[in-house]
């Protein structure tokens, strides 16, 4: 399984979207500063995830979410999942 995930920065309140095979491991990498692009935003909370059968589907969904460039879109996505 592959996962699209959304993290929320506790420090800045911003969101980060990515995809991975292991959400728990990836969250740990983000929170320990091992991901250069998010190092300045730690700590993070995992606020959303979706599962996919293959990497291509997950990457396509990740790009779609990122292409929306909308905090409102992400917040609605999270709210629907709650």
SEFIZA-3560 file (N, C-alpha, C; in Angstrom, 3 decimals):
REM SEFIZA-3560
<numar><xx>0.833</xx><yy>-1.189</yy><zz>0.000</zz><atom>N</atom></numar>
<numar><xx>0.000</xx><yy>0.000</yy><zz>0.000</zz><atom>CA</atom></numar>
<numar><xx>0.877</xx><yy>1.251</yy><zz>0.000</zz><atom>C</atom></numar>
<numar><xx>0.355</xx><yy>2.285</yy><zz>-0.624</zz><atom>N</atom></numar>
<numar><xx>0.994</xx><yy>3.603</yy><zz>-0.641</zz><atom>CA</atom></numar>
<numar><xx>-0.001</xx><yy>4.599</yy><zz>-0.057</zz><atom>C</atom></numar>
<numar><xx>0.515</xx><yy>5.628</yy><zz>0.550</zz><atom>N</atom></numar>
<numar><xx>-0.333</xx><yy>6.579</yy><zz>1.246</zz><atom>CA</atom></numar>
<numar><xx>-0.028</xx><yy>8.010</yy><zz>0.837</zz><atom>C</atom></numar>
<numar><xx>-1.081</xx><yy>8.784</yy><zz>0.650</zz><atom>N</atom></numar>
<numar><xx>-0.974</xx><yy>10.225</yy><zz>0.517</zz><atom>CA</atom></numar>
<numar><xx>-1.279</xx><yy>10.749</yy><zz>1.910</zz><atom>C</atom></numar>
<numar><xx>-0.457</xx><yy>11.665</yy><zz>2.398</zz><atom>N</atom></numar>
<numar><xx>-0.647</xx><yy>12.158</yy><zz>3.754</zz><atom>CA</atom></numar>
<numar><xx>-0.557</xx><yy>13.673</yy><zz>3.786</zz><atom>C</atom></numar>
<numar><xx>-1.209</xx><yy>14.237</yy><zz>4.786</zz><atom>N</atom></numar>
<numar><xx>-1.130</xx><yy>15.676</yy><zz>5.020</zz><atom>CA</atom></numar>
<numar><xx>-0.716</xx><yy>15.879</yy><zz>6.468</zz><atom>C</atom></numar>
<numar><xx>0.321</xx><yy>16.677</yy><zz>6.631</zz><atom>N</atom></numar>
<numar><xx>0.820</xx><yy>17.030</yy><zz>7.955</zz><atom>CA</atom></numar>
<numar><xx>0.474</xx><yy>18.480</yy><zz>8.237</zz><atom>C</atom></numar>
<numar><xx>0.263</xx><yy>18.786</yy><zz>9.501</zz><atom>N</atom></numar>
<numar><xx>0.047</xx><yy>20.178</yy><zz>9.900</zz><atom>CA</atom></numar>
<numar><xx>1.151</xx><yy>20.566</yy><zz>10.873</zz><atom>C</atom></numar>
<numar><xx>1.795</xx><yy>21.670</yy><zz>10.586</zz><atom>N</atom></numar>
<numar><xx>2.865</xx><yy>22.170</yy><zz>11.436</zz><atom>CA</atom></numar>
<numar><xx>2.274</xx><yy>22.758</yy><zz>12.712</zz><atom>C</atom></numar>
<numar><xx>2.738</xx><yy>22.292</yy><zz>13.855</zz><atom>N</atom></numar>
<numar><xx>2.302</xx><yy>22.854</yy><zz>15.126</zz><atom>CA</atom></numar>
<numar><xx>2.862</xx><yy>24.266</yy><zz>15.304</zz><atom>C</atom></numar>
<numar><xx>3.990</xx><yy>24.516</yy><zz>14.713</zz><atom>N</atom></numar>
<numar><xx>4.665</xx><yy>25.809</yy><zz>14.867</zz><atom>CA</atom></numar>
<numar><xx>4.032</xx><yy>26.901</yy><zz>14.007</zz><atom>C</atom></numar>
<numar><xx>3.819</xx><yy>26.609</yy><zz>12.731</zz><atom>N</atom></numar>
<numar><xx>3.349</xx><yy>27.628</yy><zz>11.783</zz><atom>CA</atom></numar>
<numar><xx>1.894</xx><yy>27.455</yy><zz>11.351</zz><atom>C</atom></numar>
<numar><xx>1.325</xx><yy>26.269</yy><zz>11.595</zz><atom>N</atom></numar>
<numar><xx>-0.058</xx><yy>26.029</yy><zz>11.206</zz><atom>CA</atom></numar>
<numar><xx>-0.247</xx><yy>25.672</yy><zz>9.745</zz><atom>C</atom></numar>
<numar><xx>0.849</xx><yy>25.624</yy><zz>8.990</zz><atom>N</atom></numar>
<numar><xx>0.775</xx><yy>25.287</yy><zz>7.574</zz><atom>CA</atom></numar>
<numar><xx>0.664</xx><yy>23.791</yy><zz>7.349</zz><atom>C</atom></numar>
<numar><xx>0.329</xx><yy>23.427</yy><zz>6.122</zz><atom>N</atom></numar>
<numar><xx>0.162</xx><yy>22.024</yy><zz>5.758</zz><atom>CA</atom></numar>
<numar><xx>1.265</xx><yy>21.579</yy><zz>4.806</zz><atom>C</atom></numar>
<numar><xx>1.587</xx><yy>20.286</yy><zz>4.881</zz><atom>N</atom></numar>
<numar><xx>2.537</xx><yy>19.669</yy><zz>3.960</zz><atom>CA</atom></numar>
<numar><xx>1.885</xx><yy>18.391</yy><zz>3.450</zz><atom>C</atom></numar>
<numar><xx>1.897</xx><yy>18.193</yy><zz>2.136</zz><atom>N</atom></numar>
<numar><xx>1.324</xx><yy>17.001</yy><zz>1.513</zz><atom>CA</atom></numar>
<numar><xx>2.435</xx><yy>16.172</yy><zz>0.887</zz><atom>C</atom></numar>
<numar><xx>2.370</xx><yy>14.858</yy><zz>1.089</zz><atom>N</atom></numar>
<numar><xx>3.355</xx><yy>13.967</yy><zz>0.504</zz><atom>CA</atom></numar>
<numar><xx>2.774</xx><yy>12.583</yy><zz>0.293</zz><atom>C</atom></numar>
<numar><xx>3.622</xx><yy>11.659</yy><zz>-0.186</zz><atom>N</atom></numar>
<numar><xx>3.185</xx><yy>10.267</yy><zz>-0.297</zz><atom>CA</atom></numar>
<numar><xx>4.326</xx><yy>9.351</yy><zz>0.110</zz><atom>C</atom></numar>
<numar><xx>3.965</xx><yy>8.162</yy><zz>0.605</zz><atom>N</atom></numar>
<numar><xx>4.954</xx><yy>7.244</yy><zz>1.154</zz><atom>CA</atom></numar>
<numar><xx>4.373</xx><yy>5.837</yy><zz>1.253</zz><atom>C</atom></numar>
<numar><xx>5.234</xx><yy>4.875</yy><zz>1.525</zz><atom>N</atom></numar>
<numar><xx>4.782</xx><yy>3.510</yy><zz>1.809</zz><atom>CA</atom></numar>
<numar><xx>4.531</xx><yy>3.322</yy><zz>3.305</zz><atom>C</atom></numar>
<numar><xx>5.185</xx><yy>4.127</yy><zz>4.144</zz><atom>N</atom></numar>
<numar><xx>5.104</xx><yy>3.965</yy><zz>5.600</zz><atom>CA</atom></numar>
<numar><xx>4.871</xx><yy>5.333</yy><zz>6.249</zz><atom>C</atom></numar>
<numar><xx>3.623</xx><yy>5.617</yy><zz>6.581</zz><atom>N</atom></numar>
<numar><xx>3.253</xx><yy>6.923</yy><zz>7.118</zz><atom>CA</atom></numar>
<numar><xx>3.920</xx><yy>7.191</yy><zz>8.465</zz><atom>C</atom></numar>
<numar><xx>3.966</xx><yy>6.199</yy><zz>9.329</zz><atom>N</atom></numar>
<numar><xx>4.551</xx><yy>6.382</yy><zz>10.660</zz><atom>CA</atom></numar>
<numar><xx>6.032</xx><yy>6.728</yy><zz>10.551</zz><atom>C</atom></numar>
<numar><xx>6.756</xx><yy>5.993</yy><zz>9.715</zz><atom>N</atom></numar>
<numar><xx>8.181</xx><yy>6.258</yy><zz>9.524</zz><atom>CA</atom></numar>
<numar><xx>8.402</xx><yy>7.639</yy><zz>8.913</zz><atom>C</atom></numar>
<numar><xx>7.570</xx><yy>7.987</yy><zz>7.934</zz><atom>N</atom></numar>
<numar><xx>7.730</xx><yy>9.283</yy><zz>7.262</zz><atom>CA</atom></numar>
<numar><xx>7.436</xx><yy>10.437</yy><zz>8.219</zz><atom>C</atom></numar>
<numar><xx>6.423</xx><yy>10.300</yy><zz>9.058</zz><atom>N</atom></numar>
<numar><xx>6.120</xx><yy>11.323</yy><zz>10.056</zz><atom>CA</atom></numar>
<numar><xx>7.311</xx><yy>11.507</yy><zz>10.996</zz><atom>C</atom></numar>
<numar><xx>7.905</xx><yy>10.403</yy><zz>11.398</zz><atom>N</atom></numar>
<numar><xx>9.092</xx><yy>10.465</yy><zz>12.256</zz><atom>CA</atom></numar>
<numar><xx>10.232</xx><yy>11.203</yy><zz>11.564</zz><atom>C</atom></numar>
<numar><xx>10.436</xx><yy>10.932</yy><zz>10.281</zz><atom>N</atom></numar>
<numar><xx>11.488</xx><yy>11.617</yy><zz>9.529</zz><atom>CA</atom></numar>
<numar><xx>11.237</xx><yy>13.122</yy><zz>9.480</zz><atom>C</atom></numar>
<numar><xx>9.994</xx><yy>13.502</yy><zz>9.268</zz><atom>N</atom></numar>
<numar><xx>9.658</xx><yy>14.927</yy><zz>9.253</zz><atom>CA</atom></numar>
<numar><xx>9.911</xx><yy>15.550</yy><zz>10.626</zz><atom>C</atom></numar>
<numar><xx>9.474</xx><yy>14.875</yy><zz>11.682</zz><atom>N</atom></numar>
<numar><xx>9.571</xx><yy>15.448</yy><zz>13.032</zz><atom>CA</atom></numar>
<numar><xx>10.978</xx><yy>15.442</yy><zz>13.612</zz><atom>C</atom></numar>
<numar><xx>11.874</xx><yy>14.672</yy><zz>13.042</zz><atom>N</atom></numar>
<numar><xx>13.259</xx><yy>14.665</yy><zz>13.536</zz><atom>CA</atom></numar>
<numar><xx>14.180</xx><yy>15.512</yy><zz>12.673</zz><atom>C</atom></numar>
<numar><xx>13.611</xx><yy>16.237</yy><zz>11.721</zz><atom>N</atom></numar>
<numar><xx>14.397</xx><yy>17.149</yy><zz>10.902</zz><atom>CA</atom></numar>
<numar><xx>15.164</xx><yy>16.498</yy><zz>9.774</zz><atom>C</atom></numar>
<numar><xx>14.826</xx><yy>15.277</yy><zz>9.419</zz><atom>N</atom></numar>
<numar><xx>15.536</xx><yy>14.565</yy><zz>8.356</zz><atom>CA</atom></numar>
<numar><xx>15.040</xx><yy>14.933</yy><zz>6.954</zz><atom>C</atom></numar>
<numar><xx>13.959</xx><yy>15.710</yy><zz>6.882</zz><atom>N</atom></numar>
<numar><xx>13.429</xx><yy>16.168</yy><zz>5.604</zz><atom>CA</atom></numar>
<numar><xx>13.753</xx><yy>17.659</yy><zz>5.490</zz><atom>C</atom></numar>
<numar><xx>14.687</xx><yy>17.967</yy><zz>4.616</zz><atom>N</atom></numar>
<numar><xx>15.212</xx><yy>19.327</yy><zz>4.509</zz><atom>CA</atom></numar>
<numar><xx>14.120</xx><yy>20.376</yy><zz>4.264</zz><atom>C</atom></numar>
<numar><xx>13.166</xx><yy>20.045</yy><zz>3.404</zz><atom>N</atom></numar>
<numar><xx>12.146</xx><yy>21.032</yy><zz>3.033</zz><atom>CA</atom></numar>
<numar><xx>11.173</xx><yy>21.366</yy><zz>4.165</zz><atom>C</atom></numar>
<numar><xx>11.097</xx><yy>20.524</yy><zz>5.189</zz><atom>N</atom></numar>
<numar><xx>10.148</xx><yy>20.788</yy><zz>6.278</zz><atom>CA</atom></numar>
<numar><xx>10.834</xx><yy>20.996</yy><zz>7.626</zz><atom>C</atom></numar>
<numar><xx>12.123</xx><yy>20.968</yy><zz>7.634</zz><atom>N</atom></numar>
<numar><xx>12.892</xx><yy>21.061</yy><zz>8.876</zz><atom>CA</atom></numar>
<numar><xx>12.514</xx><yy>22.289</yy><zz>9.713</zz><atom>C</atom></numar>
<numar><xx>12.283</xx><yy>23.401</yy><zz>9.059</zz><atom>N</atom></numar>
<numar><xx>11.981</xx><yy>24.653</yy><zz>9.761</zz><atom>CA</atom></numar>
<numar><xx>10.552</xx><yy>24.724</yy><zz>10.303</zz><atom>C</atom></numar>
<numar><xx>9.726</xx><yy>23.721</yy><zz>10.015</zz><atom>N</atom></numar>
<numar><xx>8.323</xx><yy>23.738</yy><zz>10.417</zz><atom>CA</atom></numar>
<numar><xx>7.989</xx><yy>22.760</yy><zz>11.543</zz><atom>C</atom></numar>
<numar><xx>8.947</xx><yy>21.950</yy><zz>11.980</zz><atom>N</atom></numar>
<numar><xx>8.651</xx><yy>20.916</yy><zz>12.978</zz><atom>CA</atom></numar>
<numar><xx>8.249</xx><yy>21.550</yy><zz>14.313</zz><atom>C</atom></numar>
<numar><xx>7.415</xx><yy>20.870</yy><zz>15.071</zz><atom>N</atom></numar>
<numar><xx>6.864</xx><yy>19.521</yy><zz>14.901</zz><atom>CA</atom></numar>
<numar><xx>5.572</xx><yy>19.502</yy><zz>14.065</zz><atom>C</atom></numar>
<numar><xx>5.236</xx><yy>18.304</yy><zz>13.595</zz><atom>N</atom></numar>
<numar><xx>4.055</xx><yy>18.078</yy><zz>12.768</zz><atom>CA</atom></numar>
<numar><xx>3.101</xx><yy>17.093</yy><zz>13.424</zz><atom>C</atom></numar>
<numar><xx>1.833</xx><yy>17.229</yy><zz>13.058</zz><atom>N</atom></numar>
<numar><xx>0.810</xx><yy>16.243</yy><zz>13.385</zz><atom>CA</atom></numar>
<numar><xx>0.291</xx><yy>15.677</yy><zz>12.075</zz><atom>C</atom></numar>
<numar><xx>0.050</xx><yy>14.382</yy><zz>12.038</zz><atom>N</atom></numar>
<numar><xx>-0.586</xx><yy>13.763</yy><zz>10.882</zz><atom>CA</atom></numar>
<numar><xx>-2.078</xx><yy>14.055</yy><zz>10.983</zz><atom>C</atom></numar>
<numar><xx>-2.623</xx><yy>14.762</yy><zz>9.995</zz><atom>N</atom></numar>
<numar><xx>-4.032</xx><yy>15.151</yy><zz>10.060</zz><atom>CA</atom></numar>
<numar><xx>-4.897</xx><yy>14.451</yy><zz>9.015</zz><atom>C</atom></numar>
<numar><xx>-4.258</xx><yy>13.768</yy><zz>8.040</zz><atom>N</atom></numar>
<numar><xx>-5.039</xx><yy>13.137</yy><zz>6.972</zz><atom>CA</atom></numar>
<numar><xx>-4.183</xx><yy>12.127</yy><zz>6.231</zz><atom>C</atom></numar>
<numar><xx>-4.803</xx><yy>11.027</yy><zz>5.806</zz><atom>N</atom></numar>
<numar><xx>-4.114</xx><yy>10.081</yy><zz>4.922</zz><atom>CA</atom></numar>
<numar><xx>-5.139</xx><yy>9.309</yy><zz>4.096</zz><atom>C</atom></numar>
<numar><xx>-4.711</xx><yy>8.873</yy><zz>2.926</zz><atom>N</atom></numar>
<numar><xx>-5.502</xx><yy>8.041</yy><zz>2.022</zz><atom>CA</atom></numar>
<numar><xx>-4.613</xx><yy>6.899</yy><zz>1.557</zz><atom>C</atom></numar>
<numar><xx>-5.180</xx><yy>5.708</yy><zz>1.400</zz><atom>N</atom></numar>
<numar><xx>-4.422</xx><yy>4.531</yy><zz>0.965</zz><atom>CA</atom></numar>
<numar><xx>-4.684</xx><yy>4.232</yy><zz>-0.511</zz><atom>C</atom></numar>
<numar><xx>-3.624</xx><yy>3.799</yy><zz>-1.200</zz><atom>N</atom></numar>
<numar><xx>-3.703</xx><yy>3.435</yy><zz>-2.618</zz><atom>CA</atom></numar>
<numar><xx>-2.947</xx><yy>2.141</yy><zz>-2.856</zz><atom>C</atom></numar>
<numar><xx>-3.354</xx><yy>1.414</yy><zz>-3.887</zz><atom>N</atom></numar>
<numar><xx>-2.750</xx><yy>0.130</yy><zz>-4.213</zz><atom>CA</atom></numar>
<numar><xx>-1.359</xx><yy>0.270</yy><zz>-4.828</zz><atom>C</atom></numar>
<numar><xx>-1.099</xx><yy>1.377</yy><zz>-5.524</zz><atom>N</atom></numar>
<numar><xx>0.211</xx><yy>1.510</yy><zz>-6.164</zz><atom>CA</atom></numar>
<numar><xx>0.715</xx><yy>2.950</yy><zz>-6.084</zz><atom>C</atom></numar>
<numar><xx>1.996</xx><yy>3.095</yy><zz>-6.323</zz><atom>N</atom></numar>
<numar><xx>2.649</xx><yy>4.392</yy><zz>-6.202</zz><atom>CA</atom></numar>
<numar><xx>2.132</xx><yy>5.406</yy><zz>-7.212</zz><atom>C</atom></numar>
<numar><xx>1.808</xx><yy>4.954</yy><zz>-8.413</zz><atom>N</atom></numar>
<numar><xx>1.337</xx><yy>5.869</yy><zz>-9.447</zz><atom>CA</atom></numar>
<numar><xx>0.032</xx><yy>6.552</yy><zz>-9.038</zz><atom>C</atom></numar>
<numar><xx>-0.893</xx><yy>5.789</yy><zz>-8.472</zz><atom>N</atom></numar>
<numar><xx>-2.162</xx><yy>6.362</yy><zz>-8.017</zz><atom>CA</atom></numar>
<numar><xx>-1.937</xx><yy>7.355</yy><zz>-6.883</zz><atom>C</atom></numar>
<numar><xx>-1.084</xx><yy>6.980</yy><zz>-5.945</zz><atom>N</atom></numar>
<numar><xx>-0.805</xx><yy>7.855</yy><zz>-4.799</zz><atom>CA</atom></numar>
<numar><xx>-0.136</xx><yy>9.148</yy><zz>-5.252</zz><atom>C</atom></numar>
<numar><xx>0.824</xx><yy>9.043</yy><zz>-6.141</zz><atom>N</atom></numar>
<numar><xx>1.527</xx><yy>10.237</yy><zz>-6.631</zz><atom>CA</atom></numar>
<numar><xx>0.559</xx><yy>11.152</yy><zz>-7.399</zz><atom>C</atom></numar>
<numar><xx>-0.317</xx><yy>10.563</yy><zz>-8.192</zz><atom>N</atom></numar>
<numar><xx>-1.298</xx><yy>11.349</yy><zz>-8.940</zz><atom>CA</atom></numar>
<numar><xx>-2.204</xx><yy>12.135</yy><zz>-7.983</zz><atom>C</atom></numar>
<numar><xx>-2.644</xx><yy>11.483</yy><zz>-6.921</zz><atom>N</atom></numar>
<numar><xx>-3.494</xx><yy>12.152</yy><zz>-5.931</zz><atom>CA</atom></numar>
<numar><xx>-2.717</xx><yy>13.247</yy><zz>-5.183</zz><atom>C</atom></numar>
<numar><xx>-1.472</xx><yy>12.950</yy><zz>-4.826</zz><atom>N</atom></numar>
<numar><xx>-0.635</xx><yy>13.952</yy><zz>-4.162</zz><atom>CA</atom></numar>
<numar><xx>-0.517</xx><yy>15.200</yy><zz>-5.033</zz><atom>C</atom></numar>
<numar><xx>-0.212</xx><yy>15.024</yy><zz>-6.304</zz><atom>N</atom></numar>
<numar><xx>-0.079</xx><yy>16.154</yy><zz>-7.213</zz><atom>CA</atom></numar>
<numar><xx>-1.399</xx><yy>16.918</yy><zz>-7.360</zz><atom>C</atom></numar>
<numar><xx>-2.504</xx><yy>16.187</yy><zz>-7.373</zz><atom>N</atom></numar>
<numar><xx>-3.801</xx><yy>16.859</yy><zz>-7.470</zz><atom>CA</atom></numar>
<numar><xx>-4.035</xx><yy>17.753</yy><zz>-6.254</zz><atom>C</atom></numar>
<numar><xx>-3.799</xx><yy>17.213</yy><zz>-5.072</zz><atom>N</atom></numar>
<numar><xx>-3.997</xx><yy>18.002</yy><zz>-3.848</zz><atom>CA</atom></numar>
<numar><xx>-3.087</xx><yy>19.224</yy><zz>-3.857</zz><atom>C</atom></numar>
<numar><xx>-1.827</xx><yy>19.037</yy><zz>-4.208</zz><atom>N</atom></numar>
<numar><xx>-0.880</xx><yy>20.151</yy><zz>-4.254</zz><atom>CA</atom></numar>
<numar><xx>-1.276</xx><yy>21.179</yy><zz>-5.316</zz><atom>C</atom></numar>
<numar><xx>-1.843</xx><yy>20.720</yy><zz>-6.426</zz><atom>N</atom></numar>
<numar><xx>-2.209</xx><yy>21.635</yy><zz>-7.513</zz><atom>CA</atom></numar>
<numar><xx>-3.356</xx><yy>22.565</yy><zz>-7.131</zz><atom>C</atom></numar>
<numar><xx>-4.123</xx><yy>22.187</yy><zz>-6.131</zz><atom>N</atom></numar>
<numar><xx>-5.244</xx><yy>23.032</yy><zz>-5.701</zz><atom>CA</atom></numar>
<numar><xx>-4.749</xx><yy>24.328</yy><zz>-5.055</zz><atom>C</atom></numar>
<numar><xx>-3.545</xx><yy>24.291</yy><zz>-4.477</zz><atom>N</atom></numar>
<numar><xx>-2.934</xx><yy>25.478</yy><zz>-3.864</zz><atom>CA</atom></numar>
<numar><xx>-3.926</xx><yy>26.232</yy><zz>-2.990</zz><atom>C</atom></numar>
<numar><xx>-4.683</xx><yy>25.473</yy><zz>-2.220</zz><atom>N</atom></numar>
<numar><xx>-5.749</xx><yy>26.073</yy><zz>-1.435</zz><atom>CA</atom></numar>
<numar><xx>-5.804</xx><yy>25.481</yy><zz>-0.033</zz><atom>C</atom></numar>
<numar><xx>-5.606</xx><yy>26.324</yy><zz>0.943</zz><atom>N</atom></numar>
<numar><xx>-5.739</xx><yy>25.900</yy><zz>2.332</zz><atom>CA</atom></numar>
<numar><xx>-7.179</xx><yy>25.435</yy><zz>2.587</zz><atom>C</atom></numar>
<numar><xx>-8.143</xx><yy>26.145</yy><zz>1.992</zz><atom>N</atom></numar>
<numar><xx>-9.546</xx><yy>25.799</yy><zz>2.164</zz><atom>CA</atom></numar>
<numar><xx>-9.826</xx><yy>24.385</yy><zz>1.630</zz><atom>C</atom></numar>
<numar><xx>-9.267</xx><yy>24.033</yy><zz>0.489</zz><atom>N</atom></numar>
<numar><xx>-9.448</xx><yy>22.695</yy><zz>-0.077</zz><atom>CA</atom></numar>
<numar><xx>-8.927</xx><yy>21.639</yy><zz>0.896</zz><atom>C</atom></numar>
<numar><xx>-7.741</xx><yy>21.858</yy><zz>1.448</zz><atom>N</atom></numar>
<numar><xx>-7.140</xx><yy>20.898</yy><zz>2.378</zz><atom>CA</atom></numar>
<numar><xx>-7.969</xx><yy>20.796</yy><zz>3.651</zz><atom>C</atom></numar>
<numar><xx>-8.410</xx><yy>21.920</yy><zz>4.184</zz><atom>N</atom></numar>
<numar><xx>-9.223</xx><yy>21.894</yy><zz>5.398</zz><atom>CA</atom></numar>
<numar><xx>-10.543</xx><yy>21.171</yy><zz>5.176</zz><atom>C</atom></numar>
<numar><xx>-11.148</xx><yy>21.335</yy><zz>3.997</zz><atom>N</atom></numar>
<numar><xx>-12.385</xx><yy>20.619</yy><zz>3.669</zz><atom>CA</atom></numar>
<numar><xx>-12.133</xx><yy>19.122</yy><zz>3.553</zz><atom>C</atom></numar>
<numar><xx>-11.016</xx><yy>18.757</yy><zz>2.951</zz><atom>N</atom></numar>
<numar><xx>-10.647</xx><yy>17.343</yy><zz>2.821</zz><atom>CA</atom></numar>
<numar><xx>-10.507</xx><yy>16.701</yy><zz>4.199</zz><atom>C</atom></numar>
<numar><xx>-9.830</xx><yy>17.389</yy><zz>5.097</zz><atom>N</atom></numar>
<numar><xx>-9.625</xx><yy>16.903</yy><zz>6.465</zz><atom>CA</atom></numar>
<numar><xx>-10.960</xx><yy>16.806</yy><zz>7.194</zz><atom>C</atom></numar>
<numar><xx>-11.813</xx><yy>17.827</yy><zz>7.045</zz><atom>N</atom></numar>
<numar><xx>-13.109</xx><yy>17.845</yy><zz>7.725</zz><atom>CA</atom></numar>
<numar><xx>-14.000</xx><yy>16.692</yy><zz>7.268</zz><atom>C</atom></numar>
<numar><xx>-13.985</xx><yy>16.386</yy><zz>5.978</zz><atom>N</atom></numar>
<numar><xx>-14.801</xx><yy>15.289</yy><zz>5.444</zz><atom>CA</atom></numar>
<numar><xx>-14.358</xx><yy>13.944</yy><zz>6.005</zz><atom>C</atom></numar>
<numar><xx>-13.071</xx><yy>13.808</yy><zz>6.296</zz><atom>N</atom></numar>
<numar><xx>-12.537</xx><yy>12.545</yy><zz>6.804</zz><atom>CA</atom></numar>
<numar><xx>-12.825</xx><yy>12.352</yy><zz>8.301</zz><atom>C</atom></numar>
<numar><xx>-13.129</xx><yy>13.433</yy><zz>8.979</zz><atom>N</atom></numar>
<numar><xx>-13.359</xx><yy>13.362</yy><zz>10.436</zz><atom>CA</atom></numar>
<numar><xx>-14.703</xx><yy>12.802</yy><zz>10.771</zz><atom>C</atom></numar>
//
